[in-house]
Every structure is written in C-alpha cells, then in structure tokens.
Amino acid sequence: MTVSISAASLVGSEVEIVSVGDDSDQFDFSPATFALTGGVTNQLIDVTFTPTSWGQKSASLTLNASNG
C-alpha cells in the first residue's frame, strides 16, 4: 500500500513517522523521515504488511512534524 501525505500545515517541516499502530511489528514503512521543504508539498510513504499471526490487523500512521 502507498500512502500520500499532503498538508499545507506540514510544509517547511521535518516529518518523522513514529508508529503504525497496535500491530506495528507486522507493518514496515519507508521513508521513516522526510522533509517538506524547498517547494515539496507532498510525500509518498510505502507501507508493507507482513503478517506473523492469524486474525484481523489494523494500523494507523502517526507523524511528528518539526513545526508542531
């Protein structure tokens, strides 16, 4: 799955993905950090799910931005 991040309030920020939710050991993401600077206004984030157990799984990306 690919997630697109685009938010005017994040422009000019260094952004870090801090978690992907309760089942975070089964999800991987790239890049873990990125900058929305120099005219860049969006970022694609690749999320890979590799199940290690049966059952329903969920995740939600949590971001920290340098500008709050």
All heavy atoms as TSV, in Angstrom:
chain	resi	resn	atom	element	x	y	z
A	1	MET	N	N	0.847	-1.151	0.000
A	1	MET	CA	C	0.000	0.000	0.000
A	1	MET	C	C	0.900	1.223	0.000
A	1	MET	O	O	1.952	1.245	0.633
A	1	MET	CB	C	-0.885	-0.005	1.249
A	1	MET	CG	C	-1.542	1.302	1.498
A	1	MET	SD	S	-2.522	1.510	3.016
A	1	MET	CE	C	-2.137	0.171	4.046
A	2	THR	N	N	0.488	2.264	-0.683
A	2	THR	CA	C	1.205	3.528	-0.665
A	2	THR	C	C	0.284	4.594	-0.111
A	2	THR	O	O	-0.865	4.697	-0.512
A	2	THR	CB	C	1.664	3.930	-2.073
A	2	THR	OG1	O	2.535	2.911	-2.581
A	2	THR	CG2	C	2.405	5.252	-2.053
A	3	VAL	N	N	0.789	5.367	0.836
A	3	VAL	CA	C	0.033	6.443	1.463
A	3	VAL	C	C	0.628	7.752	0.993
A	3	VAL	O	O	1.850	7.897	0.940
A	3	VAL	CB	C	0.133	6.344	3.003
A	3	VAL	CG1	C	-0.595	7.488	3.668
A	3	VAL	CG2	C	-0.373	5.010	3.495
A	4	SER	N	N	-0.221	8.707	0.657
A	4	SER	CA	C	0.251	10.021	0.244
A	4	SER	C	C	-0.037	11.021	1.353
A	4	SER	O	O	-1.158	11.121	1.835
A	4	SER	CB	C	-0.456	10.464	-1.032
A	4	SER	OG	O	-0.060	11.776	-1.382
A	5	ILE	N	N	0.996	11.735	1.786
A	5	ILE	CA	C	0.860	12.773	2.803
A	5	ILE	C	C	0.937	14.111	2.099
A	5	ILE	O	O	1.897	14.392	1.398
A	5	ILE	CB	C	1.989	12.683	3.854
A	5	ILE	CG1	C	1.985	11.324	4.536
A	5	ILE	CG2	C	1.888	13.814	4.849
A	5	ILE	CD1	C	0.744	11.028	5.328
A	6	SER	N	N	-0.069	14.932	2.268
A	6	SER	CA	C	-0.073	16.257	1.678
A	6	SER	C	C	-0.863	17.174	2.608
A	6	SER	O	O	-2.057	16.991	2.787
A	6	SER	CB	C	-0.718	16.239	0.294
A	6	SER	OG	O	-0.710	17.527	-0.276
A	7	ALA	N	N	-0.186	18.118	3.225
A	7	ALA	CA	C	-0.859	19.035	4.143
A	7	ALA	C	C	-0.118	20.357	4.168
A	7	ALA	O	O	1.082	20.389	4.424
A	7	ALA	CB	C	-0.936	18.440	5.547
A	8	ALA	N	N	-0.823	21.425	3.905
A	8	ALA	CA	C	-0.200	22.743	3.888
A	8	ALA	C	C	0.453	23.062	5.221
A	8	ALA	O	O	1.500	23.709	5.274
A	8	ALA	CB	C	-1.241	23.800	3.536
A	9	SER	N	N	-0.111	22.581	6.322
A	9	SER	CA	C	0.438	22.887	7.640
A	9	SER	C	C	1.769	22.184	7.901
A	9	SER	O	O	2.482	22.543	8.830
A	9	SER	CB	C	-0.562	22.506	8.729
A	9	SER	OG	O	-0.843	21.124	8.666
A	10	LEU	N	N	2.130	21.180	7.090
A	10	LEU	CA	C	3.401	20.477	7.264
A	10	LEU	C	C	4.519	21.030	6.391
A	10	LEU	O	O	5.674	20.679	6.580
A	10	LEU	CB	C	3.232	18.990	6.956
A	10	LEU	CG	C	2.312	18.184	7.865
A	10	LEU	CD1	C	2.230	16.741	7.383
A	10	LEU	CD2	C	2.780	18.238	9.302
A	11	VAL	N	N	4.191	21.902	5.433
A	11	VAL	CA	C	5.209	22.443	4.534
A	11	VAL	C	C	6.262	23.190	5.348
A	11	VAL	O	O	5.941	23.963	6.243
A	11	VAL	CB	C	4.574	23.358	3.469
A	11	VAL	CG1	C	5.642	24.091	2.667
A	11	VAL	CG2	C	3.707	22.532	2.532
A	12	GLY	N	N	7.519	22.916	5.066
A	12	GLY	CA	C	8.630	23.503	5.790
A	12	GLY	C	C	9.058	22.682	6.985
A	12	GLY	O	O	9.920	23.098	7.749
A	13	SER	N	N	8.478	21.514	7.162
A	13	SER	CA	C	8.746	20.674	8.328
A	13	SER	C	C	9.637	19.489	8.003
A	13	SER	O	O	9.649	18.996	6.887
A	13	SER	CB	C	7.439	20.086	8.872
A	13	SER	OG	O	6.609	21.056	9.379
A	14	GLU	N	N	10.337	19.032	9.020
A	14	GLU	CA	C	10.946	17.712	9.022
A	14	GLU	C	C	9.890	16.813	9.659
A	14	GLU	O	O	9.385	17.118	10.738
A	14	GLU	CB	C	12.215	17.696	9.858
A	14	GLU	CG	C	13.334	18.557	9.319
A	14	GLU	CD	C	13.996	17.928	8.097
A	14	GLU	OE1	O	14.052	16.692	8.011
A	14	GLU	OE2	O	14.438	18.681	7.224
A	15	VAL	N	N	9.542	15.714	9.009
A	15	VAL	CA	C	8.473	14.842	9.484
A	15	VAL	C	C	9.040	13.468	9.777
A	15	VAL	O	O	9.846	12.941	9.008
A	15	VAL	CB	C	7.332	14.741	8.442
A	15	VAL	CG1	C	6.208	13.861	8.939
A	15	VAL	CG2	C	6.808	16.131	8.089
A	16	GLU	N	N	8.618	12.874	10.893
A	16	GLU	CA	C	9.057	11.541	11.290
A	16	GLU	C	C	7.827	10.680	11.557
A	16	GLU	O	O	6.894	11.112	12.222
A	16	GLU	CB	C	9.889	11.627	12.569
A	16	GLU	CG	C	10.259	10.284	13.151
A	16	GLU	CD	C	10.949	10.387	14.506
A	16	GLU	OE1	O	10.839	11.439	15.168
A	16	GLU	OE2	O	11.575	9.413	14.896
A	17	ILE	N	N	7.813	9.461	11.015
A	17	ILE	CA	C	6.761	8.512	11.332
A	17	ILE	C	C	7.163	7.830	12.632
A	17	ILE	O	O	8.220	7.213	12.716
A	17	ILE	CB	C	6.563	7.482	10.210
A	17	ILE	CG1	C	6.193	8.205	8.913
A	17	ILE	CG2	C	5.493	6.463	10.599
A	17	ILE	CD1	C	6.142	7.314	7.701
A	18	VAL	N	N	6.321	7.934	13.654
A	18	VAL	CA	C	6.694	7.404	14.960
A	18	VAL	C	C	6.069	6.049	15.255
A	18	VAL	O	O	6.578	5.311	16.092
A	18	VAL	CB	C	6.362	8.396	16.093
A	18	VAL	CG1	C	7.254	9.618	15.989
A	18	VAL	CG2	C	4.903	8.794	16.083
A	19	SER	N	N	4.983	5.702	14.584
A	19	SER	CA	C	4.404	4.369	14.789
A	19	SER	C	C	3.384	4.078	13.699
A	19	SER	O	O	2.945	4.969	12.989
A	19	SER	CB	C	3.732	4.251	16.156
A	19	SER	OG	O	2.519	4.961	16.178
A	20	VAL	N	N	3.017	2.810	13.592
A	20	VAL	CA	C	1.962	2.404	12.666
A	20	VAL	C	C	0.834	1.679	13.401
A	20	VAL	O	O	0.074	0.961	12.801
A	20	VAL	CB	C	2.495	1.530	11.504
A	20	VAL	CG1	C	3.335	2.347	10.561
A	20	VAL	CG2	C	3.241	0.328	12.015
A	21	GLY	N	N	0.716	1.854	14.700
A	21	GLY	CA	C	-0.427	1.326	15.435
A	21	GLY	C	C	-0.126	0.105	16.271
A	21	GLY	O	O	1.027	-0.258	16.515
A	22	ASP	N	N	-1.201	-0.552	16.728
A	22	ASP	CA	C	-1.117	-1.673	17.663
A	22	ASP	C	C	-0.341	-2.863	17.135
A	22	ASP	O	O	0.302	-3.575	17.896
A	22	ASP	CB	C	-2.513	-2.128	18.071
A	22	ASP	CG	C	-3.236	-1.050	18.866
A	22	ASP	OD1	O	-2.563	-0.195	19.467
A	22	ASP	OD2	O	-4.473	-1.068	18.868
A	23	ASP	N	N	-0.430	-3.127	15.850
A	23	ASP	CA	C	0.249	-4.278	15.253
A	23	ASP	C	C	1.510	-3.844	14.523
A	23	ASP	O	O	1.848	-4.381	13.470
A	23	ASP	CB	C	-0.714	-5.002	14.303
A	23	ASP	CG	C	-1.935	-5.540	15.020
A	23	ASP	OD1	O	-1.754	-6.221	16.041
A	23	ASP	OD2	O	-3.062	-5.272	14.570
A	24	SER	N	N	2.230	-2.895	15.092
A	24	SER	CA	C	3.351	-2.268	14.389
A	24	SER	C	C	4.462	-3.237	14.012
A	24	SER	O	O	5.185	-2.998	13.054
A	24	SER	CB	C	3.931	-1.117	15.207
A	24	SER	OG	O	4.433	-1.583	16.438
A	25	ASP	N	N	4.595	-4.358	14.738
A	25	ASP	CA	C	5.649	-5.318	14.390
A	25	ASP	C	C	5.358	-6.038	13.075
A	25	ASP	O	O	6.228	-6.687	12.511
A	25	ASP	CB	C	5.848	-6.332	15.511
A	25	ASP	CG	C	4.600	-7.122	15.838
A	25	ASP	OD1	O	3.478	-6.582	15.689
A	25	ASP	OD2	O	4.736	-8.286	16.252
A	26	GLN	N	N	4.139	-5.896	12.559
A	26	GLN	CA	C	3.763	-6.556	11.315
A	26	GLN	C	C	3.690	-5.595	10.127
A	26	GLN	O	O	3.355	-5.995	9.020
A	26	GLN	CB	C	2.423	-7.276	11.509
A	26	GLN	CG	C	2.538	-8.352	12.588
A	26	GLN	CD	C	1.269	-9.119	12.789
A	26	GLN	OE1	O	0.740	-9.691	11.837
A	26	GLN	NE2	N	0.779	-9.138	14.011
A	27	PHE	N	N	4.009	-4.326	10.365
A	27	PHE	CA	C	3.982	-3.310	9.318
A	27	PHE	C	C	5.346	-2.644	9.229
A	27	PHE	O	O	5.984	-2.361	10.237
A	27	PHE	CB	C	2.928	-2.242	9.625
A	27	PHE	CG	C	1.512	-2.742	9.543
A	27	PHE	CD1	C	0.911	-3.334	10.638
A	27	PHE	CD2	C	0.788	-2.619	8.378
A	27	PHE	CE1	C	-0.392	-3.797	10.580
A	27	PHE	CE2	C	-0.518	-3.078	8.302
A	27	PHE	CZ	C	-1.111	-3.666	9.411
A	28	ASP	N	N	5.799	-2.395	8.013
A	28	ASP	CA	C	7.045	-1.686	7.785
A	28	ASP	C	C	6.725	-0.498	6.892
A	28	ASP	O	O	5.802	-0.567	6.078
A	28	ASP	CB	C	8.070	-2.609	7.118
A	28	ASP	CG	C	9.456	-2.000	7.078
A	28	ASP	OD1	O	9.781	-1.189	7.965
A	28	ASP	OD2	O	10.209	-2.333	6.152
A	29	PHE	N	N	7.471	0.582	7.025
A	29	PHE	CA	C	7.199	1.777	6.226
A	29	PHE	C	C	8.496	2.430	5.794
A	29	PHE	O	O	9.529	2.278	6.438
A	29	PHE	CB	C	6.340	2.770	7.020
A	29	PHE	CG	C	6.876	3.073	8.393
A	29	PHE	CD1	C	7.795	4.073	8.585
A	29	PHE	CD2	C	6.453	2.334	9.490
A	29	PHE	CE1	C	8.299	4.344	9.847
A	29	PHE	CE2	C	6.948	2.598	10.753
A	29	PHE	CZ	C	7.868	3.607	10.931
A	30	SER	N	N	8.412	3.141	4.687
A	30	SER	CA	C	9.573	3.826	4.146
A	30	SER	C	C	9.102	5.044	3.354
A	30	SER	O	O	8.147	4.928	2.585
A	30	SER	CB	C	10.337	2.871	3.225
A	30	SER	OG	O	11.431	3.522	2.637
A	31	PRO	N	N	9.702	6.187	3.518
A	31	PRO	CA	C	10.791	6.523	4.417
A	31	PRO	C	C	10.270	6.763	5.836
A	31	PRO	O	O	9.093	7.066	6.032
A	31	PRO	CB	C	11.332	7.826	3.828
A	31	PRO	CG	C	10.131	8.482	3.231
A	31	PRO	CD	C	9.290	7.332	2.702
A	32	ALA	N	N	11.153	6.626	6.815
A	32	ALA	CA	C	10.780	6.862	8.212
A	32	ALA	C	C	10.783	8.354	8.537
A	32	ALA	O	O	10.058	8.800	9.424
A	32	ALA	CB	C	11.729	6.130	9.143
A	33	THR	N	N	11.602	9.117	7.823
A	33	THR	CA	C	11.632	10.573	7.985
A	33	THR	C	C	11.710	11.210	6.602
A	33	THR	O	O	12.214	10.613	5.657
A	33	THR	CB	C	12.840	11.047	8.823
A	33	THR	OG1	O	14.044	10.674	8.155
A	33	THR	CG2	C	12.819	10.446	10.219
A	34	PHE	N	N	11.199	12.422	6.506
A	34	PHE	CA	C	11.277	13.166	5.250
A	34	PHE	C	C	11.081	14.644	5.545
A	34	PHE	O	O	10.613	15.023	6.608
A	34	PHE	CB	C	10.252	12.660	4.221
A	34	PHE	CG	C	8.835	12.650	4.721
A	34	PHE	CD1	C	8.008	13.748	4.560
A	34	PHE	CD2	C	8.324	11.522	5.344
A	34	PHE	CE1	C	6.701	13.727	5.016
A	34	PHE	CE2	C	7.012	11.483	5.801
A	34	PHE	CZ	C	6.194	12.595	5.636
A	35	ALA	N	N	11.464	15.484	4.590
A	35	ALA	CA	C	11.337	16.933	4.739
A	35	ALA	C	C	10.384	17.462	3.679
A	35	ALA	O	O	10.460	17.077	2.518
A	35	ALA	CB	C	12.692	17.603	4.597
A	36	LEU	N	N	9.484	18.313	4.104
A	36	LEU	CA	C	8.612	19.013	3.163
A	36	LEU	C	C	9.138	20.441	3.046
A	36	LEU	O	O	8.571	21.384	3.575
A	36	LEU	CB	C	7.162	18.983	3.648
A	36	LEU	CG	C	6.509	17.609	3.679
A	36	LEU	CD1	C	5.105	17.673	4.254
A	36	LEU	CD2	C	6.459	16.994	2.283
A	37	THR	N	N	10.280	20.561	2.377
A	37	THR	CA	C	10.946	21.851	2.227
A	37	THR	C	C	11.311	22.073	0.767
A	37	THR	O	O	11.222	21.161	-0.047
A	37	THR	CB	C	12.227	21.909	3.090
A	37	THR	OG1	O	13.098	20.847	2.701
A	37	THR	CG2	C	11.912	21.780	4.571
A	38	GLY	N	N	11.734	23.276	0.441
A	38	GLY	CA	C	12.195	23.588	-0.910
A	38	GLY	C	C	11.126	23.421	-1.967
A	38	GLY	O	O	11.424	23.006	-3.080
A	39	GLY	N	N	9.884	23.728	-1.633
A	39	GLY	CA	C	8.795	23.624	-2.595
A	39	GLY	C	C	8.115	22.269	-2.633
A	39	GLY	O	O	7.126	22.091	-3.329
A	40	VAL	N	N	8.627	21.274	-1.904
A	40	VAL	CA	C	7.989	19.958	-1.842
A	40	VAL	C	C	6.752	20.073	-0.962
A	40	VAL	O	O	6.821	20.576	0.164
A	40	VAL	CB	C	8.958	18.891	-1.270
A	40	VAL	CG1	C	8.258	17.563	-1.091
A	40	VAL	CG2	C	10.160	18.748	-2.179
A	41	THR	N	N	5.608	19.625	-1.465
A	41	THR	CA	C	4.358	19.751	-0.702
A	41	THR	C	C	3.691	18.419	-0.397
A	41	THR	O	O	2.633	18.392	0.214
A	41	THR	CB	C	3.352	20.647	-1.447
A	41	THR	OG1	O	3.093	20.081	-2.735
A	41	THR	CG2	C	3.889	22.064	-1.600
A	42	ASN	N	N	4.274	17.316	-0.856
A	42	ASN	CA	C	3.689	16.017	-0.523
A	42	ASN	C	C	4.770	14.949	-0.490
A	42	ASN	O	O	5.879	15.167	-0.960
A	42	ASN	CB	C	2.550	15.639	-1.474
A	42	ASN	CG	C	3.000	15.516	-2.913
A	42	ASN	OD1	O	4.157	15.219	-3.195
A	42	ASN	ND2	N	2.102	15.750	-3.838
A	43	GLN	N	N	4.429	13.805	0.068
A	43	GLN	CA	C	5.378	12.710	0.202
A	43	GLN	C	C	4.624	11.391	0.104
A	43	GLN	O	O	3.578	11.231	0.734
A	43	GLN	CB	C	6.091	12.782	1.553
A	43	GLN	CG	C	6.986	11.601	1.872
A	43	GLN	CD	C	8.217	11.542	0.982
A	43	GLN	OE1	O	8.856	12.562	0.756
A	43	GLN	NE2	N	8.547	10.377	0.493
A	44	LEU	N	N	5.138	10.458	-0.679
A	44	LEU	CA	C	4.589	9.107	-0.727
A	44	LEU	C	C	5.299	8.252	0.314
A	44	LEU	O	O	6.515	8.329	0.464
A	44	LEU	CB	C	4.775	8.487	-2.112
A	44	LEU	CG	C	3.996	9.123	-3.253
A	44	LEU	CD1	C	4.336	8.413	-4.556
A	44	LEU	CD2	C	2.507	9.056	-2.990
A	45	ILE	N	N	4.529	7.455	1.029
A	45	ILE	CA	C	5.069	6.555	2.042
A	45	ILE	C	C	4.617	5.148	1.690
A	45	ILE	O	O	3.423	4.887	1.538
A	45	ILE	CB	C	4.558	6.926	3.446
A	45	ILE	CG1	C	4.972	8.366	3.783
A	45	ILE	CG2	C	5.073	5.949	4.490
A	45	ILE	CD1	C	4.269	8.913	4.994
A	46	ASP	N	N	5.564	4.236	1.516
A	46	ASP	CA	C	5.244	2.836	1.239
A	46	ASP	C	C	5.067	2.099	2.554
A	46	ASP	O	O	5.933	2.157	3.427
A	46	ASP	CB	C	6.354	2.169	0.426
A	46	ASP	CG	C	6.418	2.696	-0.997
A	46	ASP	OD1	O	5.349	2.890	-1.591
A	46	ASP	OD2	O	7.527	2.902	-1.498
A	47	VAL	N	N	3.929	1.415	2.690
A	47	VAL	CA	C	3.640	0.625	3.881
A	47	VAL	C	C	3.504	-0.835	3.451
A	47	VAL	O	O	2.724	-1.158	2.558
A	47	VAL	CB	C	2.342	1.094	4.568
A	47	VAL	CG1	C	2.040	0.244	5.795
A	47	VAL	CG2	C	2.434	2.567	4.932
A	48	THR	N	N	4.278	-1.717	4.092
A	48	THR	CA	C	4.262	-3.142	3.770
A	48	THR	C	C	3.739	-3.922	4.967
A	48	THR	O	O	4.203	-3.719	6.093
A	48	THR	CB	C	5.684	-3.634	3.424
A	48	THR	OG1	O	6.197	-2.834	2.355
A	48	THR	CG2	C	5.676	-5.096	3.020
A	49	PHE	N	N	2.777	-4.791	4.720
A	49	PHE	CA	C	2.199	-5.635	5.760
A	49	PHE	C	C	2.723	-7.048	5.599
A	49	PHE	O	O	2.600	-7.656	4.543
A	49	PHE	CB	C	0.671	-5.623	5.645
A	49	PHE	CG	C	-0.033	-6.576	6.562
A	49	PHE	CD1	C	0.170	-6.532	7.927
A	49	PHE	CD2	C	-0.912	-7.506	6.048
A	49	PHE	CE1	C	-0.492	-7.409	8.781
A	49	PHE	CE2	C	-1.582	-8.386	6.887
A	49	PHE	CZ	C	-1.372	-8.336	8.252
A	50	THR	N	N	3.352	-7.579	6.641
A	50	THR	CA	C	3.863	-8.942	6.650
A	50	THR	C	C	3.313	-9.629	7.901
A	50	THR	O	O	3.881	-9.506	8.990
A	50	THR	CB	C	5.406	-8.954	6.680
A	50	THR	OG1	O	5.894	-8.140	5.614
A	50	THR	CG2	C	5.949	-10.357	6.514
A	51	PRO	N	N	2.185	-10.328	7.755
A	51	PRO	CA	C	1.543	-10.922	8.936
A	51	PRO	C	C	2.404	-12.018	9.572
A	51	PRO	O	O	3.037	-12.799	8.881
A	51	PRO	CB	C	0.239	-11.493	8.394
A	51	PRO	CG	C	0.444	-11.642	6.926
A	51	PRO	CD	C	1.460	-10.619	6.520
A	52	THR	N	N	2.413	-12.012	10.899
A	52	THR	CA	C	3.130	-13.038	11.647
A	52	THR	C	C	2.170	-13.908	12.456
A	52	THR	O	O	2.607	-14.823	13.146
A	52	THR	CB	C	4.150	-12.404	12.603
A	52	THR	OG1	O	3.459	-11.520	13.497
A	52	THR	CG2	C	5.211	-11.629	11.834
A	53	SER	N	N	0.885	-13.602	12.357
A	53	SER	CA	C	-0.140	-14.381	13.061
A	53	SER	C	C	-1.467	-14.221	12.336
A	53	SER	O	O	-1.640	-13.327	11.520
A	53	SER	CB	C	-0.267	-13.911	14.508
A	53	SER	OG	O	-0.694	-12.566	14.544
A	54	TRP	N	N	-2.408	-15.104	12.653
A	54	TRP	CA	C	-3.736	-15.060	12.054
A	54	TRP	C	C	-4.580	-13.974	12.714
A	54	TRP	O	O	-4.289	-13.536	13.816
A	54	TRP	CB	C	-4.443	-16.398	12.225
A	54	TRP	CG	C	-3.838	-17.493	11.415
A	54	TRP	CD1	C	-2.930	-18.411	11.852
A	54	TRP	CD2	C	-4.054	-17.756	10.041
A	54	TRP	NE1	N	-2.567	-19.244	10.821
A	54	TRP	CE2	C	-3.260	-18.863	9.696
A	54	TRP	CE3	C	-4.841	-17.177	9.059
A	54	TRP	CZ2	C	-3.239	-19.390	8.418
A	54	TRP	CZ3	C	-4.818	-17.711	7.788
A	54	TRP	CH2	C	-4.028	-18.795	7.479
A	55	GLY	N	N	-5.629	-13.564	12.028
A	55	GLY	CA	C	-6.585	-12.626	12.604
A	55	GLY	C	C	-6.513	-11.253	11.983
A	55	GLY	O	O	-5.603	-10.933	11.228
A	56	GLN	N	N	-7.494	-10.470	12.329
A	56	GLN	CA	C	-7.598	-9.114	11.813
A	56	GLN	C	C	-6.493	-8.238	12.401
A	56	GLN	O	O	-6.171	-8.330	13.585
A	56	GLN	CB	C	-8.954	-8.527	12.172
A	56	GLN	CG	C	-9.202	-7.170	11.595
A	56	GLN	CD	C	-10.624	-6.688	11.869
A	56	GLN	OE1	O	-11.469	-7.433	12.332
A	56	GLN	NE2	N	-10.881	-5.448	11.571
A	57	LYS	N	N	-5.924	-7.393	11.568
A	57	LYS	CA	C	-4.868	-6.471	11.976
A	57	LYS	C	C	-5.271	-5.063	11.561
A	57	LYS	O	O	-6.031	-4.869	10.623
A	57	LYS	CB	C	-3.520	-6.811	11.327
A	57	LYS	CG	C	-3.082	-8.247	11.500
A	57	LYS	CD	C	-2.848	-8.588	12.948
A	57	LYS	CE	C	-2.437	-10.056	13.056
A	57	LYS	NZ	N	-2.855	-10.658	14.281
A	58	SER	N	N	-4.753	-4.084	12.275
A	58	SER	CA	C	-5.037	-2.699	11.899
A	58	SER	C	C	-3.801	-1.843	12.148
A	58	SER	O	O	-2.917	-2.212	12.916
A	58	SER	CB	C	-6.208	-2.162	12.708
A	58	SER	OG	O	-5.881	-2.108	14.078
A	59	ALA	N	N	-3.780	-0.732	11.487
A	59	ALA	CA	C	-2.660	0.201	11.665
A	59	ALA	C	C	-3.111	1.595	11.303
A	59	ALA	O	O	-4.021	1.782	10.500
A	59	ALA	CB	C	-1.487	-0.200	10.785
A	60	SER	N	N	-2.483	2.564	11.924
A	60	SER	CA	C	-2.673	3.952	11.545
A	60	SER	C	C	-1.338	4.659	11.725
A	60	SER	O	O	-0.657	4.461	12.733
A	60	SER	CB	C	-3.763	4.621	12.393
A	60	SER	OG	O	-3.450	4.525	13.760
A	61	LEU	N	N	-0.931	5.416	10.725
A	61	LEU	CA	C	0.352	6.115	10.779
A	61	LEU	C	C	0.261	7.275	11.760
A	61	LEU	O	O	-0.711	8.020	11.762
A	61	LEU	CB	C	0.728	6.656	9.411
A	61	LEU	CG	C	1.105	5.645	8.353
A	61	LEU	CD1	C	1.278	6.325	7.004
A	61	LEU	CD2	C	2.365	4.889	8.721
A	62	THR	N	N	1.274	7.426	12.586
A	62	THR	CA	C	1.380	8.570	13.492
A	62	THR	C	C	2.622	9.353	13.099
A	62	THR	O	O	3.709	8.792	13.007
A	62	THR	CB	C	1.495	8.112	14.959
A	62	THR	OG1	O	0.348	7.311	15.279
A	62	THR	CG2	C	1.561	9.294	15.904
A	63	LEU	N	N	2.440	10.645	12.849
A	63	LEU	CA	C	3.522	11.508	12.385
A	63	LEU	C	C	3.857	12.565	13.423
A	63	LEU	O	O	2.959	13.054	14.109
A	63	LEU	CB	C	3.132	12.229	11.099
A	63	LEU	CG	C	2.588	11.406	9.937
A	63	LEU	CD1	C	2.123	12.310	8.830
A	63	LEU	CD2	C	3.631	10.442	9.435
A	64	ASN	N	N	5.121	12.928	13.531
A	64	ASN	CA	C	5.572	14.098	14.289
A	64	ASN	C	C	6.187	15.062	13.300
A	64	ASN	O	O	7.000	14.667	12.476
A	64	ASN	CB	C	6.632	13.725	15.326
A	64	ASN	CG	C	6.043	13.201	16.611
A	64	ASN	OD1	O	4.852	13.342	16.872
A	64	ASN	ND2	N	6.871	12.592	17.430
A	65	ALA	N	N	5.817	16.334	13.380
A	65	ALA	CA	C	6.368	17.362	12.485
A	65	ALA	C	C	7.121	18.386	13.317
A	65	ALA	O	O	6.711	18.738	14.413
A	65	ALA	CB	C	5.255	18.020	11.709
A	66	SER	N	N	8.231	18.878	12.763
A	66	SER	CA	C	9.079	19.815	13.480
A	66	SER	C	C	8.376	21.143	13.765
A	66	SER	O	O	8.762	21.849	14.685
A	66	SER	CB	C	10.375	20.065	12.724
A	66	SER	OG	O	10.105	20.670	11.471
A	67	ASN	N	N	7.339	21.466	13.003
A	67	ASN	CA	C	6.642	22.730	13.251
A	67	ASN	C	C	5.405	22.533	14.124
A	67	ASN	O	O	4.560	23.406	14.237
A	67	ASN	CB	C	6.262	23.415	11.943
A	67	ASN	CG	C	5.151	22.714	11.180
A	67	ASN	OD1	O	4.710	21.629	11.562
A	67	ASN	ND2	N	4.709	23.322	10.103
A	68	GLY	N	N	5.275	21.351	14.729
A	68	GLY	CA	C	4.146	21.077	15.621
A	68	GLY	C	C	2.949	20.588	14.892
A	68	GLY	O	O	1.939	20.342	15.421
